[in-house]
Every structure is written in C-alpha cells, then in structure tokens.
Amino acid sequence: MTTPPDRPTPASPPPKPKLTLEERRAREADQLAPMRLRMAINYELDKRGITTPKAIGAALGMPRDEAVKLLTRQSLREGDVALLEALAARLGVQAPGL
C-alpha cells in the first residue's frame, strides 16, 4: 500500500554505528567474565561436595537465596562481577581467561 501524496514518507532511522574490532572484543570479554566466574565457582563448590542451597550460602558467606540467585541468574546486574570475583577469591579459584 502506498502513502497518500499529502503525507510525507516516514524517515528511516539512522544506521547503527559499527563497533570496531577492539570494541567488539572488549564487549565480548565483558559478557564472558561473569559466565566464567560462575562456572569456576560452581565447579569448585561441586568438587568440595557442596551442593545444597543452604551449604552453598554458608560456603560463600551469604544468605542462601541470594547466593543461589547470583550463581543461576541469566541477566547481569550492577555489581555482580565484583561480587563473583570476591567469591572466587574467597574459594581460592581463578576463572580461566581472566
């Protein structure tokens, strides 16, 4: 369907700026860091036989529900990476690639 002649055609949005290679790599690294930290922490907890939510909370020094949510949530919240890094240091683990 065509637009009537008295109406202007809608302007298309400006094109998105392309990210440079360095910006893409930095963005990818920022997205991978929390996943690697979670995997390293979960691996260490599993290796130690700590599998129940109550034991996980106790091992990490946080409330049970908060600890489980931090290790399982998909969306990243502000301060999560710093908290995950602190928990990894508490357990004595180093995430690969960090």
Buried (B, 14 or more C-beta within 10 A) or exposed (E): EEEEEEEEEEEEEEEEEEEEEEEEEEEEEEEEBBEBBBBBBBEBBEEEEBEEEEBBBBBBEBEBEEBBEBBEEEEBEEEBBEBBBEBBEEBEBEBEEE
